[in-house]
Amino acid sequence: MRPEVLVARCIDRGISCLAVTEHNNIQGALTLQKLAPFKVIIGEEIKTTRGEIIGLFLQEEVPRDLTPYQTIDRIRAQGGLVAVPHPFDRFRRSRLDSDALKQIAGEIDIMEAFNARTTLLQDSARAEDFGRTHGHAFGIGSDSHTPLEVGGAYLEMEDFDLRSPLEFLEKLRSGRLVCRRANPLVHLPTRVVKTLRVLKRAPSF
C-alpha cells in the first residue's frame, strides 16, 4: 500500500491509532507518521535467527538475523515493547519457533492473541492460552497487506500518551479485541508480490 492510501483507508474506517510493523524496516512507519492526522506507533517485524519478533515504540531500526535475546535487548534499549506475532500459526514458516517462544516468555510484553490472516482459529486460541498463562497483555493484528484488510480486525482501548509505552501497555490490558478473520483469498496478492520480487532478483540469461 502507498502511505497516502493507507492513511485515507484508516480515516475512512475511523481508526485513530495505527501500529505500523513492516518487515525489517521502520521507513514506512516514519513516512506514515508524518502524513497521518492520527497516532502512529513506530514498529518493526524483525526476523531473528529463530523467527519473528515485533518491536513497538522504536526510534531506530533493529537489524535482522540477531538472536531473539539480542533483538529484545535492542528493542529495550530504545524503551520499546516486545510483541510476538502469530506464534502458533502452523502455516507460517516465519513464526518464532516453540523452544525460543518458551525461552523468552518472561520477556514478552504483548502476545498477539488474534491475527486476521491466521487460517485456523485453534492456532489463535493457543496464542491466547499461552499469553494468559504467562501474564502477557493481548494484542491483535489485522496483518493488513491490502487496503481492504485495514480495520477488519482491531482493538478498542483508552487513549494514551504516544511518548509513554508503559501507559500504552497498561491501557492495552483493558482493551477489547474485535476479531474478524480476513478472507483467505487475501493471501493471493501477497504471494504474487513475493513471486515478482524473486523474479526481479533472478539473473537473466
RAHU-V359902 format. One line per field, one symbol per residue. psi: psi as a letter, one per 20 degrees, with the letter a starting at -180 (. if undefined). burial: b if it has 16 or more other C-alpha atoms within 10 Angstrom, else e. Layout:
psi = ???
burial = ???
//
This chain:
psi = pqghggggggghikpippoomrokqjggggghhhhpjrppporpopoaijaqqppqlqhqppqrkrrghhggghghhjjrqpqoqmhjoiioiiqpqhghghhjhiipgppnipphjpgphhhhhhgggggghjkqqprqphkpiqhhipjgprpprqqrpiinhhgggghhhjrppoopqqphiihghghgggghgghhiqqq.
burial = eebeebbebbeeeebebbebbbebbbbbbbebbeebebbbbbbbbbbbebbbbbbbbbeebbebbbebeebbbbbbeebbbbbbbbbbbeeeebbbeeeebeeebebbbbbbbbbbbbbeeebbebbbebbeeeebbbbbbbbbbebebbbbbbbeeeebeeeebbebbebbeebebebebbeeeeeeeeeeeeeeeeeeeeeee
//
